[in-house]
Amino acid sequence: MSKEKLTEELHVLEELLGKVTSLIHPISVDAELEWLQSKENRGTLFEKKPKCFLPIKMGAEVPFFPICNRTGAIQPEIIDFSLKLANKAMGHDKVDQAHLGIIISRLTALQARYNKDIPKPANMAAKKGLTTKMLNKIKNYLGTIR
């Protein structure tokens, strides 16, 4: 299996895991954001999963823009929130504007990646098509009998 195909399949699996996690732990986005507002919660999540934050330089690097929920799964709604927050920080004097531009481009790329629907495999689409054809044949047959 080629490396590109393997990474593509891993990305699809990662997206599926994110959707499954959100179904297993149905916590609202507002509750997630309230949980992330606590400095202690943010600190513990940053220690366990540093990839869940995009740090910004405000003197020192501060884990400021979350992209994951409290379980560590990337959630599109939290990415949207971080992007809105980053856009509001544009023009603020204490924030490194060049670094903020990089973060906004990363958040935009993550938003484009995680907001799209997960593509169905070709064999699943073929099975669905065959099932639909068979159901239509059954409907037509029952229509002629009536």
C-alpha positions as CSV (number, residue, x, y, z in Angstrom):
1,M,0.0,0.0,0.0
2,S,1.4,3.4,-1.0
3,K,2.2,6.0,1.7
4,E,-0.2,8.5,0.2
5,K,-3.1,6.1,0.2
6,L,-2.3,5.0,3.8
7,T,-2.2,8.6,5.0
8,E,-5.5,9.3,3.2
9,E,-7.1,6.3,4.9
10,L,-5.7,7.4,8.3
11,H,-7.3,10.8,7.8
12,V,-10.6,9.3,7.0
13,L,-10.3,7.1,10.1
14,E,-9.4,10.1,12.2
15,E,-12.5,11.9,11.0
16,L,-14.7,8.9,11.7
17,L,-13.2,8.6,15.2
18,G,-14.0,12.3,15.8
19,K,-17.6,11.7,14.8
20,V,-17.9,8.6,16.9
21,T,-16.5,10.3,19.9
22,S,-19.0,13.2,19.6
23,L,-21.8,10.6,19.4
24,I,-20.5,8.6,22.4
25,H,-20.0,11.8,24.5
26,P,-22.9,14.0,23.5
27,I,-21.6,17.1,25.3
28,S,-22.8,20.4,23.8
29,V,-20.3,22.8,22.3
30,D,-21.2,25.4,24.9
31,A,-20.3,23.0,27.7
32,E,-17.0,22.2,26.0
33,L,-16.1,25.8,25.7
34,E,-17.1,26.5,29.3
35,W,-14.9,23.6,30.3
36,L,-12.0,25.0,28.2
37,Q,-12.3,28.5,29.8
38,S,-11.0,27.1,33.1
39,K,-7.2,27.7,33.2
40,E,-6.7,24.4,35.2
41,N,-8.7,22.4,32.6
42,R,-6.8,24.0,29.7
43,G,-3.5,23.3,31.5
44,T,-4.2,19.6,32.1
45,L,-5.4,19.1,28.5
46,F,-2.4,20.9,27.2
47,E,-0.1,18.6,29.3
48,K,-1.8,15.5,28.1
49,K,-2.4,16.4,24.5
50,P,-0.3,19.4,23.3
51,K,-1.5,19.0,19.8
52,C,-5.0,20.1,20.8
53,F,-3.9,23.7,21.0
54,L,-2.3,26.2,18.7
55,P,-0.1,28.4,20.9
56,I,0.2,32.1,20.3
57,K,3.1,34.3,21.2
58,M,2.1,37.0,23.8
59,G,5.5,37.5,25.3
60,A,5.8,33.8,26.0
61,E,3.9,31.1,24.1
62,V,0.4,30.6,25.6
63,P,-1.9,27.7,24.6
64,F,-4.7,29.8,23.5
65,F,-6.6,28.4,20.5
66,P,-8.1,25.0,21.2
67,I,-9.0,22.6,18.4
68,C,-10.1,19.6,20.4
69,N,-12.8,18.8,22.9
70,R,-12.0,17.6,26.5
71,T,-11.5,14.0,25.3
72,G,-8.9,15.1,22.8
73,A,-10.9,14.6,19.6
74,I,-10.8,17.4,17.1
75,Q,-14.2,19.0,16.9
76,P,-15.2,21.3,14.0
77,E,-17.3,23.6,16.2
78,I,-14.3,24.3,18.5
79,I,-12.2,25.0,15.4
80,D,-14.8,27.5,14.2
81,F,-14.8,29.2,17.7
82,S,-11.0,29.4,17.7
83,L,-11.0,30.9,14.2
84,K,-13.5,33.6,15.3
85,L,-11.3,34.3,18.3
86,A,-8.2,34.6,16.1
87,N,-10.0,37.0,13.8
88,K,-11.0,39.2,16.8
89,A,-7.3,39.2,17.9
90,M,-6.1,40.7,14.6
91,G,-4.9,44.2,15.2
92,H,-4.4,43.7,19.0
93,D,-1.0,45.2,20.0
94,K,0.1,42.4,22.5
95,V,-0.3,39.7,19.9
96,D,2.4,38.8,17.3
97,Q,0.5,39.5,14.1
98,A,2.8,37.4,11.8
99,H,2.4,34.4,14.1
100,L,-1.4,35.1,14.3
101,G,-1.6,35.0,10.5
102,I,0.0,31.6,10.4
103,I,-2.4,30.4,13.1
104,I,-5.4,31.7,11.1
105,S,-4.2,29.9,8.0
106,R,-3.8,26.6,10.0
107,L,-7.3,27.0,11.5
108,T,-8.8,27.7,8.1
109,A,-7.1,24.6,6.7
110,L,-8.4,22.5,9.7
111,Q,-11.9,24.0,9.2
112,A,-11.9,23.0,5.5
113,R,-10.7,19.6,6.4
114,Y,-13.1,18.7,9.3
115,N,-16.2,20.5,8.2
116,K,-16.6,18.4,5.0
117,D,-18.7,15.2,5.0
118,I,-16.9,12.0,5.2
119,P,-16.9,10.3,1.7
120,K,-18.5,6.9,1.4
121,P,-16.4,4.1,0.1
122,A,-17.2,3.1,-3.5
123,N,-18.4,-0.4,-2.5
124,M,-20.9,1.1,0.0
125,A,-22.2,3.5,-2.7
126,A,-22.6,0.5,-5.1
127,K,-24.5,-1.5,-2.5
128,K,-26.8,1.4,-1.8
129,G,-27.4,1.8,-5.6
130,L,-28.2,-1.9,-6.0
131,T,-30.6,-1.8,-3.0
132,T,-32.4,1.3,-4.4
133,K,-32.8,-0.4,-7.8
134,M,-34.2,-3.6,-6.2
135,L,-36.7,-1.6,-4.1
136,N,-37.8,0.4,-7.2
137,K,-38.4,-2.9,-9.0
138,I,-40.4,-4.2,-6.1
139,K,-42.5,-1.0,-6.1
140,N,-43.1,-1.3,-9.8
141,Y,-44.1,-4.9,-9.5
142,L,-46.5,-4.2,-6.7
143,G,-48.0,-1.3,-8.7
144,T,-48.8,-3.6,-11.6
145,I,-50.5,-6.1,-9.3
146,R,-52.9,-3.5,-7.8
